[in-house]
Amino acid sequence: MKPIILSAWIAGVLAVCAAPARAQSLGQFGGAEVVPVNGQAFGAYVDASAHVVGVISQLRLSFYPKVDFGFQGGLDRLDYLDVNRTVVRLGTDFKVLTAKAGPTFPVDLAFGAGLAVETGDNVSVLTVGPMGVVSRSFPAGAGGTIVPYGALGISYSSIDVPGRDDTGLQLPLKLGTEFRFAPELRFVVELQQKMGTSYSDKGSFAIGATFPF
């Protein structure tokens, strides 16, 4: 599939699913590729929904070939069920590259798992579970690259918020695109839709930038 067509398809999905939305859960912002050994990447992102506006930063690094680790932190402003408060978000994850796109395999493929905590005044949300990521890189312009990606996970969620106290399974689905204009700069647009146990809205839209160094 040509990159322009694939990116247009993802944009269409974003438009259809944008509302209602919930703040972005923690996790990787990008495709299946991992940070090279002894490499790092810093990212900053903004996510918004019908009831939440948040900012989040991420540091990814690697100590082993084909494996990287992520550490996330940020803040949400929650306006839901007549509750207005600031929520702190912390998380960590790892990702293992298991296959590269080539003549015999169409996509990059990675598997990993993560842990996320959201906490504030009378707000406590714990999410933990595995996730798989697929992506494919396409050349774009002079030295640029477009990387559409998708991810699907299964998570255990424990939720304790005003008006809601619940535990159960959640299936986070992510669709996004990385726009790599230079080796040291990548813009990211991502949608996440949650199926299963959740609080507030079920989806989110996020945009930001990643800076490998």
C-alpha positions as CSV (number, residue, x, y, z in Angstrom):
1,M,0.0,0.0,0.0
2,K,1.4,3.4,-1.0
3,P,2.4,5.6,2.0
4,I,0.0,8.5,1.0
5,I,-2.9,6.1,0.8
6,L,-2.1,4.4,4.1
7,S,-1.6,7.8,5.9
8,A,-4.9,9.0,4.5
9,W,-6.6,5.9,5.8
10,I,-5.2,6.5,9.3
11,A,-6.3,10.1,9.1
12,G,-9.8,9.0,8.2
13,V,-9.9,6.6,11.2
14,L,-8.8,9.5,13.4
15,A,-11.6,11.7,12.2
16,V,-14.2,9.0,12.7
17,C,-13.1,8.0,16.2
18,A,-12.0,11.4,17.6
19,A,-15.1,11.8,19.8
20,P,-15.8,10.9,22.5
21,A,-12.2,10.8,23.7
22,R,-10.3,10.2,26.9
23,A,-6.7,11.2,27.7
24,Q,-3.9,9.2,26.2
25,S,-2.8,6.3,28.4
26,L,0.9,5.9,28.9
27,G,3.0,4.0,26.5
28,Q,5.2,4.2,23.4
29,F,4.5,6.9,20.8
30,G,5.7,5.3,17.6
31,G,6.2,2.2,15.5
32,A,7.8,-1.2,16.2
33,E,11.4,0.0,15.7
34,V,13.5,0.2,18.9
35,V,16.2,2.6,20.0
36,P,19.7,1.4,19.0
37,V,22.0,0.1,21.7
38,N,23.4,3.0,23.8
39,G,21.0,5.4,22.1
40,Q,18.3,7.6,23.6
41,A,15.1,9.4,22.4
42,F,13.2,12.1,24.2
43,G,9.6,12.9,23.4
44,A,7.0,15.5,24.4
45,Y,3.3,15.1,23.6
46,V,-0.1,16.8,24.1
47,D,-3.3,14.9,24.3
48,A,-6.9,16.1,24.5
49,S,-10.4,14.7,24.9
50,A,-13.9,15.8,25.8
51,H,-13.0,15.8,29.5
52,V,-9.2,15.8,29.8
53,V,-6.3,17.8,28.5
54,G,-2.8,16.5,29.3
55,V,0.9,16.8,28.6
56,I,3.4,13.9,28.8
57,S,7.1,13.4,28.2
58,Q,9.0,10.2,27.5
59,L,12.6,9.0,27.6
60,R,13.5,5.8,25.7
61,L,16.8,4.1,25.9
62,S,18.4,0.7,25.1
63,F,21.0,-1.5,26.8
64,Y,20.5,-4.6,24.6
65,P,20.2,-5.2,20.9
66,K,16.5,-5.1,19.7
67,V,15.2,-4.1,23.1
68,D,14.4,-0.7,24.5
69,F,12.8,0.8,27.6
70,G,10.5,3.7,28.1
71,F,9.9,6.0,31.1
72,Q,6.9,8.4,31.0
73,G,5.6,11.2,33.2
74,G,3.1,14.0,32.9
75,L,0.0,15.8,34.1
76,D,-3.7,15.7,33.2
77,R,-6.4,18.3,33.9
78,L,-9.5,16.2,34.5
79,D,-13.0,17.7,34.2
80,Y,-15.5,14.9,34.6
81,L,-18.6,14.1,36.6
82,D,-18.4,17.7,38.1
83,V,-14.9,17.0,39.3
84,N,-12.0,19.4,38.4
85,R,-8.6,18.3,39.4
86,T,-5.0,17.7,38.3
87,V,-3.8,14.1,37.9
88,V,-0.2,12.9,37.9
89,R,0.7,10.2,35.3
90,L,3.7,7.9,35.6
91,G,4.6,4.8,33.6
92,T,7.3,2.5,32.3
93,D,7.4,-0.1,29.5
94,F,9.7,-2.2,27.4
95,K,9.6,-3.3,23.7
96,V,11.3,-6.2,21.9
97,L,11.7,-6.1,18.1
98,T,10.9,-9.6,16.9
99,A,10.8,-9.1,13.1
100,K,11.9,-6.6,10.4
101,A,10.1,-5.8,7.2
102,G,11.8,-7.4,4.2
103,P,11.2,-9.6,1.2
104,T,9.6,-12.4,3.3
105,F,7.8,-10.3,5.9
106,P,5.7,-7.1,5.2
107,V,6.1,-5.2,8.5
108,D,8.2,-4.5,11.5
109,L,6.8,-6.3,14.5
110,A,7.5,-5.8,18.2
111,F,6.1,-7.1,21.5
112,G,6.3,-5.6,25.0
113,A,4.5,-4.7,28.2
114,G,3.9,-1.6,30.3
115,L,2.8,-0.3,33.7
116,A,1.0,3.0,34.1
117,V,-0.3,4.9,37.2
118,E,-2.6,7.9,37.3
119,T,-3.0,9.5,40.7
120,G,-4.6,12.6,42.2
121,D,-7.1,13.7,44.8
122,N,-9.5,10.8,45.2
123,V,-8.2,9.4,41.8
124,S,-6.2,6.2,41.5
125,V,-5.9,4.2,38.3
126,L,-3.4,1.3,37.7
127,T,-3.0,-0.3,34.3
128,V,-0.6,-3.1,33.4
129,G,-0.3,-5.5,30.5
130,P,1.3,-6.6,27.2
131,M,1.1,-5.0,23.8
132,G,2.0,-5.8,20.2
133,V,3.1,-3.2,17.6
134,V,3.3,-3.3,13.8
135,S,4.7,-0.6,11.5
136,R,6.1,-0.1,8.0
137,S,8.5,2.6,6.8
138,F,8.0,4.4,3.5
139,P,10.4,6.9,1.9
140,A,9.0,10.4,1.5
141,G,10.7,13.2,-0.2
142,A,14.5,13.9,0.1
143,G,15.6,11.9,3.1
144,G,12.2,11.8,4.8
145,T,10.3,8.8,6.0
146,I,6.6,8.1,6.9
147,V,5.9,5.3,9.4
148,P,2.2,4.3,9.8
149,Y,1.8,2.0,12.8
150,G,-0.8,0.2,14.8
151,A,-0.8,-1.5,18.3
152,L,-3.1,-3.7,20.2
153,G,-2.8,-4.7,23.9
154,I,-4.6,-6.4,26.7
155,S,-4.4,-4.7,30.1
156,Y,-5.6,-5.2,33.6
157,S,-7.1,-2.0,35.0
158,S,-7.9,-1.0,38.6
159,I,-9.9,2.2,38.8
160,D,-10.8,4.2,41.9
161,V,-12.3,7.6,41.0
162,P,-15.3,9.6,42.2
163,G,-18.4,7.7,41.0
164,R,-16.5,4.7,39.8
165,D,-14.7,1.8,41.5
166,D,-13.9,-1.1,39.2
167,T,-11.4,-3.7,38.0
168,G,-11.3,-5.5,34.7
169,L,-9.7,-6.0,31.3
170,Q,-9.0,-3.3,28.8
171,L,-8.1,-3.6,25.1
172,P,-6.2,-0.5,24.0
173,L,-6.0,0.0,20.3
174,K,-3.6,2.6,18.8
175,L,-3.3,3.9,15.3
176,G,-0.7,6.6,14.4
177,T,1.9,7.9,12.0
178,E,5.5,9.1,12.5
179,F,6.7,11.8,10.1
180,R,10.5,11.6,10.1
181,F,11.8,14.8,8.4
182,A,15.3,14.3,9.8
183,P,17.2,11.7,11.8
184,E,17.0,13.9,14.9
185,L,13.3,15.0,14.6
186,R,10.1,13.0,14.3
187,F,6.5,14.3,14.6
188,V,3.9,11.9,15.8
189,V,0.1,11.8,15.5
190,E,-1.7,9.1,17.3
191,L,-5.2,7.9,18.2
192,Q,-6.0,5.4,21.0
193,Q,-9.4,3.8,21.5
194,K,-10.1,1.8,24.6
195,M,-12.4,-1.2,24.7
196,G,-13.4,-2.7,28.0
197,T,-12.9,-1.3,31.5
198,S,-12.2,2.4,31.5
199,Y,-13.3,5.6,33.2
200,S,-14.3,8.9,31.6
201,D,-14.0,8.8,27.8
202,K,-12.9,5.8,25.8
203,G,-10.5,7.3,23.2
204,S,-7.8,10.0,22.7
205,F,-6.0,12.0,20.2
206,A,-2.3,12.9,20.8
207,I,0.3,14.9,18.9
208,G,3.9,15.6,19.6
209,A,7.6,15.2,18.7
210,T,10.3,12.7,19.4
211,F,14.0,13.7,19.4
212,P,16.5,10.8,19.1
213,F,20.0,11.6,20.4
